[in-house]
Amino acid sequence: MQVENFKAGIWLDQFQYKSFSPAKVDQSWEWLDPGINLLLEHSSRALAELNALSLMVPDVDLFIKMHITKEANKSSRIEGTQTQMDEAIMRKDQIDPDKRDDWQEVQNYIQAINTAIDDLRTLPLSTRLLKQTHAILMEGVRGEHKTPGEFRISQNWIGGSNINNAVFVPPHPSEVPELMSDLEKFWHNETIQVPDLVKIAISHYQFETIHPFLDGNGRIGRLLITLYLVDKKLLHKPALYLSDFFERNRGAYYDALTVVRSSNNLSHWLKFFLTAIVETADSSKNTFMSIMSLRQTVEHEILSLGQRAEKAKKLLLHLYQRPMMSVNDAAEILEVTHQSASSLIRQLEKMGILTEATGYERNRLYVFDQYFQLFIK
């Protein structure tokens, strides 16, 4: 199929509404637009550089936990949750009760990402894996009654107050199993010569167009991108997440998806997606470089603590994963008294490594702010 000749699908009459029936994608793809070739070269190089760097960073899995938290927060915010990054790294008992529903959605997404990445060690990327991930995502939150872990058997829609004034109506539920089967075949079809970055760009568009679940499609569809890159060994570590780019360019993101369905303009979507890969990979590389520089500086500084330096280093290993803690957290991590933990935190605060974040007299929280700031730029 030549990209420029792509026909996205047709509208089918249903009872009192029309649904969009997308063309299948498990086929070979070619294009004439040289802009796609140039962006494909740039994105492949940027991704390879990020992958190489992620393998060089000591204890990289510690830092990837914060990348995952950022992805969970950004992807959830695209869907309307209001949780901020500082709230995303807090424990549930530290969150205002009226904000806990949104907070839980972010935490579910973090768990869904971690579980899916672990599952890829024994399972191929598949509709089965996506269903399992969706079940985790929707557990105990808004949408928990919308058949978590199962493809929809009723019609959904995007935008509008009802199906008759919807912005977009995905395919009829009877089409979903066959369309998702076609998409899964496309991921693993080795008889067609299509670059993986083009494959996942088309796959993300197709997944969002099928909208196979009653809820949570945006988050699962964006997670699919990272899962595909890890499954195909383009990334050995799950170090690239596009939701930050998509959230900052939310209007352009939705427009690029919509223009494929309305105008058959797949080229525009491919170029938008590949641009997202380039910018996000470069940003992630810069973050890793900044992390390594900060780590070297901070670990040199704590040597001045003498005998306490080892305990401070142990505390930092936890702060790299979740850069906010209380004195009680520190005492539990270090297996010391509250008084001893408080004394060490005060020293780290004086050194400018930790910053008190609440302004409270009691139940204070301390943030590793220099590190935290690297994830909210």
N, C-alpha and C positions, 0 to 999 in steps of 0.2 A: 504494500500500500504506500503510495506517495502521499506524504503529509499534506501537500498542497491540494490534493484531490479528495481528502478525507471528508466523509459525510457523517456527522456526529450521531445521527439517529433520526427517528421519526416520532411524531406525536400520534398516539393512538386514542381513539374514543373509548372512554369507559362510561360508567353510569353517571351522568351529569358532570363529568369533568374529562380532561385529557391528561394522559401521562406520557412521559418521554421514554421511549424505548431506544436505548443507546446501541450503536453498532458494536460488535464484538472486536476485541483488540488482539487476540492471539494470532498474529500474522507478522510477516516481515514489514519493516518500515524504512522508507527512504525519503529524502528531501532534496530540494534544489536550493534552498535558502542558505547562502554561505555564512550568514550570521549565526546559524545554529552550529555549524562546524567550528567557528571561532570560539563560541561560548562553551562548546563541548570540550575543546582543548583546554581552555582556561579552567573549567570546573574540574576536569579530570586531574589536572596538575595540582590544583588547590587541595583537592580531596586526598591525593597521594601524599602531599606534604604534611597535611594534618595527621594522616594515618602514621607516617613515619615518626612524627614528633610525639604522638601519643604513646608510641612504643619506647621512646627514649626517656620520657618523664618518670622519675622514680615515684613509686607509690601512686601511679596515675589513677587507680581505681578510687582512691580517696577523693580526688578532685572531680572525677566524673559524677560522683554523687551530687555535687552542687550543680553541675550541668543538667543533670536529670531533674533536680528541683526547679531550676529555672525553666526548663522545657515544660514541666507539668504546670507551672504557674502561668506561663505565657499561653500555652495551648488552651488552658481552662479559661483564661481571660478573653480569648477570642470568642468563646461560647457564652460569655456574660458573667462569669464569676468575678468577684471584687477583691479577692485575696491579694494582698501585696507580698512582695518577696520577703520582707522581714517577718510577716505573719506566717509565711509558708515554712520557715525554719523553726517556728515555735512548736512546743508540744500543745496538745489539745487543752490541757488545763490552764495554759497561759493565754488562750484565745478568748475574747469576749464571747459569751454564749450566743449572741445574735449573729456572730460571724462564723460560727462553727460549721454550718452546712456547706458554705463555700470552701472553707478550709478542708473539710473532709473530702470534697471532690478533688482537690489538689493532691491530698495524701493518697487517695485511691489511684490517681494517675501515676504517682511515683511508684506505688506498689505494682501497678499494671506493667509499667516499663521494666522494672527490675525483674519481675517474674517472666515476662516475655523474653528478655535477653537471656536469662538462665535457661528457659525452655529451648531456645535455639541450639543449645549444645546437644540436645537429643532429638529435637523435632525439626523438620524442615519448615520454612515459611509456608503457611497453609491457611485455609479458611478455618480449620480446626484450631490453630493457634490464635487466630484473630478472635474467634468466639470465646476461647478461654480468657483472653485478655479483656474482652468486653465485659465478661461476667465480673471480673475483679473491679473494673472501672465503675460499674453501676451499682455495686453492692452498698446498700444502706444509704443511698443518696437520691436526689431527684432523678426520676427515671428508673428507679429500682423495680417498678411495676411494669416496665415496658420490655418484658421478656429478655432480661440480661443473658448474654451468651447465646442467643438464638437469632437467626435471621427473621426479619419481620414477616408476618403473615397477614398484615393489614397495610393499607395505604398511608404513607406519611407525606409531608410536603415541607417546603422551605419558604419562610416569609409569609406574610399575610395572616389574617385572623382565622381563615378557614381555607379548605381546599379550592374553593371557587375564586378566591382572590389571591391565591398563593403566587409567590415570585417564581417558584419552580416546583413541579410535581415529578418526582422520580418514577422509575418504571413500576408497573403493577407488581405486587408481591409474587404473583405466579411466575414472573420472569427472573426473580432474584437468584434462585439456586443455579440456573443455567448460566447466567451472566457471571456469577462469582466463580463458578467452575471454569469458565473461559479465562477469567482473570488469573486464577491459580495456575492454569496450564501455561499462560503467557510468562509467568515468573520463571518457570522451569523448562521452557521449550528451548532446547539446545540446537534445534535444526534451523533456527532463524538467526541471522547475524544482525543483532540490534545492540548498540552500546547500552550497558546497564543503566547509565544515568538517563538515557532516553526512555528505557523501559520503565523505570520507577516514576519518571515524570508522567508518562501516559497512564501508569497504574494508579497514581494518586488522583489524577483527573477522573479516571474511570470509576474508582472506588467512591469518590464523592458524588458522582453522577448516579451510580446505582443506589447509594444511600441504603445499604442492606439492613441496618439496624433501625429500630424505632427511635433511638436516641444515642448520642455519643459518637456519631459518624465522623464528625470533624476531628475529634481527638484521636480516634483509632486510625483514621486516614493519614494523619500527620505522623503518628507513631510508626505506621507502616513504612514510611520512608527510611527511618533509621533501621528498622528490622531488616528491610531488604538489603541495605548497604552492609550490614553485619553478616547476613546470611550469605551474600555473594563474596564475602571477604574483601570488599573494598575498604571496609573499616575492621580492624581487629579489635578495637575498643569502641563502644557506643559513644563517640565523642562529638557527633554532629547532629544538631536538632534545628529544624527550620522555623519553628513556631515564633521565635523572636522576630525574624525577618517578616513573616506573614502578619504578625500583629502590628508591627510598625508600618506595614504597607497593606493594611487590611482591605481597604477599598480596591486597590489594584489587584490584590489576591483574588477577591471574589469576582471582580470584573474579568480577570484572565480566565477563570474557570467558566464563567457565564458566556463569554464570547465564543468559546468552542461550541457550546450547544446551540447558540443563536446564529452564529455565522460560519461554523465549521472551521474556525481559525485556530487550528492546533499549533501552528508555528509560533503564534504570539505566546501561548501558554508554555511551550517548550523553552522559549527564550527567557521568559519570566522565571521559570523554575531553575534553569541553569544559572541565571544571575543570582538567585537565592543561594545556590550551592557555593558559588564563588565567594560571595560576601560573607556567608556564614562560616565557611571553612577558614577564610582569612581571619575573621574575628575570633574564632576558636583558637587558632594558632597563636594569635597575639595574647589571648587570655592565658594559655599555657605558658608562654614565655614570661609573662608578668608574674604568674604563680611561682615559677622557678626562681625568679629574681627575688621576689618577696620572701620566699621560704629561706633562701640563703641568707638574706639580711636578718630576718627575725631569729633564725636559729643561731646566728653569730651573736646577736644581742643577748640572748638568754644565757649565754655562757657566763655572763657577769653575775648570774644568780648562784654560782658556785654549786654547792651540794643540791640545791633545788633545781638545777638546770635540767636534770633527767625527768623530774616530775613535770616541769614546764613543757618539755618536748613531748611527753606523753599526752598532755592536755592539748597541745597543738594538733596532734594527729586526729583527735576528735573534732577539733574546731575546723579542720579542713573539710570534714564531712558535713558538719552542721555548725556554722560559725556563730552560734549564740548559746550561752549556757548560764545557769544560776550557780551560786556557791554550792548548793546541794548537789547539782550535777557534777561539779568538779570533785566534791568529796567522794561521791560514789565511784567516779572514774578512777580516781587516784587511791581509793581505799584508805582515806585519811579522815581525821576529824573535821567537823565543820569549821572550827577555828583555824586549823592548818590550811584548809582549802581557801578560806577567806583571806588569809594572809598572803598566799601566793597570788590570788587574783588581784589583790591591792597592789602588789609589786608589778604585775603585768600591766595594770592600769597606769601606774606611774611611768612605766616605760613607753606608754602609748600603744601597746599591742592590743589591749582590751579597752573598750569604751562602755561605760554604763549607759544603757539604752532607755531606761524607763523613767528616771527622775524620781522613783519612789524611795521611801525610807526603808521599806521592807519588800521582799519578793523581787529583788532587783535582778535584772538580766544584763549580761555583759556580751558585747558583740566584738568579734575580730573584724573590725571595720575595714581595715585596709584590704583584707581578703574579700569580704562581703561586697565591697564596692566594685570589684572586678566583674561581678555578675549582674550588676544593675546599670551598667553603662549603656 
